[in-house]
Amino acid sequence: MVNKVILDPSFRRMEEIFHPDDLVRLHACCDVVWGRDEPMPEAMFEEHRADAFAVVTTRWRYGDLSEFPNLRAIMEVGGRHPGPAAVDYDTCRANGIRILSCAPAFGPMVAEMALGLAIDAAREISAGHEAFRAGEEKYLWPGNVGTFTLYGETVGFIGFGGLAQCLKPLVEPFGCRLVAYDPWRTEAYLKDRGVEPMPLCELLSQARAIFVLAIPSVENKAQIDRAMLELIRPDAVFVLMSRAHVVDFDALTELLHAGRFRAAIDVFPEEPMPADHPIRSAPNVVLSAHRAGSIVGDSNLIGRMVVDDLEAMARGLPPWHMQPAEPEIVARLP
């Protein structure tokens, strides 16, 4: 029997997720229900949920899991596991329902963008471009007062999950001292992966380039508060890549306006940001509209992972590519 899969990826578009070849594979291994850019009508998933083997979605909006007696996988294509308020994880574990995230697909894209933003801020590439357009450019040495390269500097990772582990090999050629703060990883784990464990306050005060890569949790809401931000060196670059949840964004904005340090920001507490938000006029900051993980072609890795794991599960094998939800982690998700 061919397994029935509810494919409801909205807010993402089908072409964003799936390469045409992977769609062919998907339809060969599964009976696909819906598979359109628009949200699936409620009446349709009520018709099919009793037979659904898997649901591919950006958020769980389908009600009581007991109404999905054949469900074996929730495959999340938004970017992170749903929190316990959205999905009953106890019911999933009791009924053998895997909760899988496409988060690993974003690692290479976000890592490349993080490095690019850090270099842009450190070398004042965008600022130099704007000065040139305004006829205010400075050539050679005068144009580089205050800029720096990453070579030999201390680079800090706040969070050492998948994003940081994709970024680390991109930074290593610069011969940096690599330090990391991650309360969910043991010191032995961090040392085995070639980074030096360091308390958050020390990392903020010592690192020349600081990458915020931690996932949001109930424990780290605005953890990097004003007092923490004030520890950052005035000649440092603060690169915010994972979620604005981790930072006191109002304090960050005020300190950037005060010229305390430089920053590069790809994620914001509200998206789109209000047109009059002061972050838009802050000096010494490179702003990106949450673009790091959405690249034409590269984001098709999401669909490839989904199809690979559906093919495996259809053969009675475990999924290998998507990230499984771990009880100790999801209990801390907001």
QUIGIWO-V439588 format. One record per residue. N is the residue number from 1. SS is DSSP state (A for helix, B for strand, O for the rest). PHI is phi in degrees with one decimal (none if undefined). Layout:
BEGIN
n:N ss:SS phi:PHI
n:N ss:SS phi:PHI
END
This chain:
BEGIN
n:1 ss:O phi:none
n:2 ss:O phi:-80.7
n:3 ss:B phi:-72.9
n:4 ss:B phi:-91.0
n:5 ss:B phi:-123.5
n:6 ss:B phi:-82.7
n:7 ss:B phi:-112.2
n:8 ss:B phi:-133.7
n:9 ss:O phi:-85.5
n:10 ss:O phi:-53.9
n:11 ss:O phi:-90.9
n:12 ss:O phi:-79.7
n:13 ss:O phi:-94.2
n:14 ss:A phi:-58.6
n:15 ss:A phi:-68.1
n:16 ss:A phi:-68.4
n:17 ss:A phi:-93.7
n:18 ss:O phi:-110.8
n:19 ss:O phi:-72.3
n:20 ss:A phi:-52.3
n:21 ss:A phi:-65.2
n:22 ss:A phi:-73.3
n:23 ss:A phi:-64.3
n:24 ss:A phi:-61.7
n:25 ss:A phi:-62.0
n:26 ss:A phi:-61.5
n:27 ss:A phi:-70.3
n:28 ss:A phi:-73.7
n:29 ss:A phi:-101.4
n:30 ss:B phi:-141.0
n:31 ss:B phi:-91.1
n:32 ss:B phi:-88.8
n:33 ss:B phi:-106.8
n:34 ss:B phi:78.0
n:35 ss:O phi:71.8
n:36 ss:O phi:-127.9
n:37 ss:O phi:-72.0
n:38 ss:O phi:-77.3
n:39 ss:O phi:-59.0
n:40 ss:O phi:-66.6
n:41 ss:O phi:-61.7
n:42 ss:A phi:-58.0
n:43 ss:A phi:-61.5
n:44 ss:A phi:-72.6
n:45 ss:A phi:-73.8
n:46 ss:A phi:-65.3
n:47 ss:A phi:-69.9
n:48 ss:A phi:-109.6
n:49 ss:A phi:-64.4
n:50 ss:A phi:-63.7
n:51 ss:A phi:-103.4
n:52 ss:B phi:-70.6
n:53 ss:B phi:-85.6
n:54 ss:B phi:-148.2
n:55 ss:B phi:-122.4
n:56 ss:B phi:-105.0
n:57 ss:B phi:-156.3
n:58 ss:O phi:-91.5
n:59 ss:O phi:-159.4
n:60 ss:O phi:-80.9
n:61 ss:O phi:-136.8
n:62 ss:O phi:-111.7
n:63 ss:O phi:85.8
n:64 ss:O phi:-66.2
n:65 ss:A phi:-66.3
n:66 ss:A phi:-65.4
n:67 ss:A phi:-87.6
n:68 ss:O phi:-121.4
n:69 ss:O phi:-64.5
n:70 ss:O phi:-104.1
n:71 ss:O phi:-69.0
n:72 ss:O phi:-123.5
n:73 ss:B phi:-157.2
n:74 ss:B phi:-106.3
n:75 ss:B phi:-109.7
n:76 ss:B phi:-86.3
n:77 ss:O phi:-116.9
n:78 ss:O phi:-88.8
n:79 ss:O phi:141.4
n:80 ss:O phi:-158.9
n:81 ss:O phi:-64.5
n:82 ss:O phi:-67.6
n:83 ss:O phi:-74.8
n:84 ss:O phi:-64.1
n:85 ss:O phi:-73.1
n:86 ss:O phi:-92.2
n:87 ss:O phi:-131.3
n:88 ss:O phi:-82.1
n:89 ss:A phi:-68.6
n:90 ss:A phi:-62.9
n:91 ss:A phi:-63.8
n:92 ss:A phi:-60.9
n:93 ss:A phi:-65.3
n:94 ss:A phi:-67.3
n:95 ss:O phi:-109.7
n:96 ss:O phi:67.8
n:97 ss:O phi:-96.0
n:98 ss:B phi:-80.7
n:99 ss:B phi:-114.2
n:100 ss:B phi:-121.7
n:101 ss:B phi:-118.3
n:102 ss:O phi:-86.4
n:103 ss:A phi:-47.8
n:104 ss:A phi:-59.2
n:105 ss:A phi:-66.4
n:106 ss:A phi:-86.4
n:107 ss:A phi:-52.4
n:108 ss:A phi:-62.8
n:109 ss:A phi:-65.5
n:110 ss:A phi:-68.0
n:111 ss:A phi:-61.6
n:112 ss:A phi:-61.3
n:113 ss:A phi:-64.9
n:114 ss:A phi:-60.0
n:115 ss:A phi:-64.8
n:116 ss:A phi:-61.6
n:117 ss:A phi:-66.0
n:118 ss:A phi:-62.8
n:119 ss:A phi:-65.7
n:120 ss:A phi:-57.6
n:121 ss:A phi:-67.4
n:122 ss:A phi:-67.2
n:123 ss:A phi:-94.9
n:124 ss:O phi:55.6
n:125 ss:A phi:-67.7
n:126 ss:A phi:-66.0
n:127 ss:A phi:-63.8
n:128 ss:A phi:-65.6
n:129 ss:A phi:-62.2
n:130 ss:A phi:-65.0
n:131 ss:A phi:-62.4
n:132 ss:A phi:-63.9
n:133 ss:A phi:-62.2
n:134 ss:O phi:-87.0
n:135 ss:O phi:73.8
n:136 ss:O phi:-118.0
n:137 ss:O phi:-68.7
n:138 ss:O phi:-122.5
n:139 ss:O phi:-93.2
n:140 ss:A phi:55.8
n:141 ss:A phi:-54.8
n:142 ss:A phi:-58.3
n:143 ss:A phi:-79.9
n:144 ss:A phi:-119.5
n:145 ss:O phi:-62.6
n:146 ss:O phi:93.6
n:147 ss:O phi:-85.3
n:148 ss:O phi:-154.0
n:149 ss:O phi:-99.7
n:150 ss:O phi:-80.4
n:151 ss:O phi:-57.7
n:152 ss:O phi:75.0
n:153 ss:O phi:-82.8
n:154 ss:B phi:-86.7
n:155 ss:B phi:-115.5
n:156 ss:B phi:-112.8
n:157 ss:B phi:-108.3
n:158 ss:B phi:-97.9
n:159 ss:O phi:97.3
n:160 ss:O phi:-127.9
n:161 ss:O phi:-91.1
n:162 ss:A phi:-61.8
n:163 ss:A phi:-63.2
n:164 ss:A phi:-63.3
n:165 ss:A phi:-73.6
n:166 ss:A phi:-81.3
n:167 ss:A phi:-76.3
n:168 ss:A phi:-51.6
n:169 ss:A phi:-67.3
n:170 ss:A phi:-77.2
n:171 ss:A phi:-87.3
n:172 ss:A phi:-53.4
n:173 ss:O phi:-61.9
n:174 ss:O phi:-81.3
n:175 ss:O phi:66.1
n:176 ss:O phi:-81.7
n:177 ss:B phi:-81.2
n:178 ss:B phi:-104.3
n:179 ss:B phi:-124.7
n:180 ss:B phi:-147.2
n:181 ss:B phi:-119.3
n:182 ss:O phi:-155.9
n:183 ss:O phi:-68.5
n:184 ss:O phi:-92.0
n:185 ss:O phi:-119.8
n:186 ss:O phi:-77.2
n:187 ss:A phi:-60.5
n:188 ss:A phi:-62.3
n:189 ss:A phi:-60.6
n:190 ss:A phi:-64.5
n:191 ss:A phi:-63.4
n:192 ss:A phi:-62.0
n:193 ss:O phi:-99.9
n:194 ss:O phi:82.9
n:195 ss:O phi:-124.0
n:196 ss:B phi:-93.9
n:197 ss:B phi:-63.1
n:198 ss:O phi:-153.1
n:199 ss:O phi:-58.3
n:200 ss:A phi:-59.0
n:201 ss:A phi:-64.0
n:202 ss:A phi:-69.5
n:203 ss:A phi:-61.2
n:204 ss:A phi:-63.0
n:205 ss:A phi:-84.1
n:206 ss:A phi:-104.4
n:207 ss:O phi:-73.4
n:208 ss:O phi:-85.5
n:209 ss:B phi:-125.8
n:210 ss:B phi:-119.5
n:211 ss:B phi:-108.1
n:212 ss:B phi:-92.2
n:213 ss:O phi:-129.3
n:214 ss:O phi:-77.6
n:215 ss:O phi:-78.8
n:216 ss:O phi:-67.0
n:217 ss:O phi:-144.8
n:218 ss:O phi:-67.9
n:219 ss:O phi:-89.9
n:220 ss:O phi:-111.7
n:221 ss:O phi:-59.3
n:222 ss:O phi:51.1
n:223 ss:O phi:-60.1
n:224 ss:B phi:-85.8
n:225 ss:O phi:-90.8
n:226 ss:A phi:-57.6
n:227 ss:A phi:-60.8
n:228 ss:A phi:-67.2
n:229 ss:A phi:-62.5
n:230 ss:O phi:-70.6
n:231 ss:O phi:-79.2
n:232 ss:O phi:-66.9
n:233 ss:O phi:-59.4
n:234 ss:O phi:-65.7
n:235 ss:O phi:-102.0
n:236 ss:O phi:-100.0
n:237 ss:B phi:-118.4
n:238 ss:B phi:-107.8
n:239 ss:B phi:-113.0
n:240 ss:B phi:-99.6
n:241 ss:O phi:-121.1
n:242 ss:O phi:-85.6
n:243 ss:O phi:-147.8
n:244 ss:A phi:-67.1
n:245 ss:A phi:-48.1
n:246 ss:A phi:-76.5
n:247 ss:B phi:-119.0
n:248 ss:O phi:-74.3
n:249 ss:A phi:-69.2
n:250 ss:A phi:-63.0
n:251 ss:A phi:-65.1
n:252 ss:A phi:-59.0
n:253 ss:A phi:-61.7
n:254 ss:A phi:-63.9
n:255 ss:A phi:-69.7
n:256 ss:A phi:-67.4
n:257 ss:A phi:-64.3
n:258 ss:O phi:-81.8
n:259 ss:O phi:73.9
n:260 ss:O phi:-69.2
n:261 ss:O phi:-164.1
n:262 ss:B phi:-102.1
n:263 ss:B phi:-150.6
n:264 ss:B phi:-135.2
n:265 ss:B phi:-133.0
n:266 ss:O phi:-114.0
n:267 ss:O phi:-129.6
n:268 ss:O phi:-137.2
n:269 ss:O phi:-67.5
n:270 ss:O phi:-140.0
n:271 ss:O phi:-133.5
n:272 ss:O phi:-72.0
n:273 ss:O phi:-72.5
n:274 ss:O phi:-56.1
n:275 ss:O phi:-61.5
n:276 ss:O phi:-101.1
n:277 ss:O phi:-66.2
n:278 ss:A phi:-64.9
n:279 ss:A phi:-62.9
n:280 ss:A phi:-66.7
n:281 ss:A phi:-109.5
n:282 ss:O phi:-67.8
n:283 ss:O phi:-79.2
n:284 ss:O phi:57.0
n:285 ss:B phi:-138.1
n:286 ss:B phi:-104.0
n:287 ss:B phi:-110.6
n:288 ss:O phi:-135.9
n:289 ss:O phi:-83.2
n:290 ss:O phi:49.1
n:291 ss:O phi:-103.3
n:292 ss:O phi:-62.7
n:293 ss:O phi:-107.9
n:294 ss:O phi:-127.6
n:295 ss:O phi:-119.5
n:296 ss:O phi:-57.0
n:297 ss:O phi:93.4
n:298 ss:O phi:-63.8
n:299 ss:O phi:-71.1
n:300 ss:A phi:-65.5
n:301 ss:A phi:-60.1
n:302 ss:A phi:-59.1
n:303 ss:A phi:-64.3
n:304 ss:A phi:-62.6
n:305 ss:A phi:-64.3
n:306 ss:A phi:-58.9
n:307 ss:A phi:-67.9
n:308 ss:A phi:-55.3
n:309 ss:A phi:-74.3
n:310 ss:A phi:-65.5
n:311 ss:A phi:-61.6
n:312 ss:A phi:-64.3
n:313 ss:A phi:-66.4
n:314 ss:A phi:-63.9
n:315 ss:O phi:-95.2
n:316 ss:O phi:79.5
n:317 ss:O phi:-106.6
n:318 ss:O phi:-76.3
n:319 ss:O phi:-72.6
n:320 ss:O phi:-114.3
n:321 ss:O phi:-103.3
n:322 ss:O phi:-76.6
n:323 ss:B phi:-89.5
n:324 ss:B phi:-74.8
n:325 ss:O phi:-73.9
n:326 ss:O phi:-103.8
n:327 ss:A phi:-53.3
n:328 ss:A phi:-68.0
n:329 ss:A phi:-87.2
n:330 ss:A phi:-64.9
n:331 ss:O phi:-64.7
n:332 ss:O phi:-100.4
n:333 ss:O phi:-75.9
n:334 ss:O phi:-72.1
END
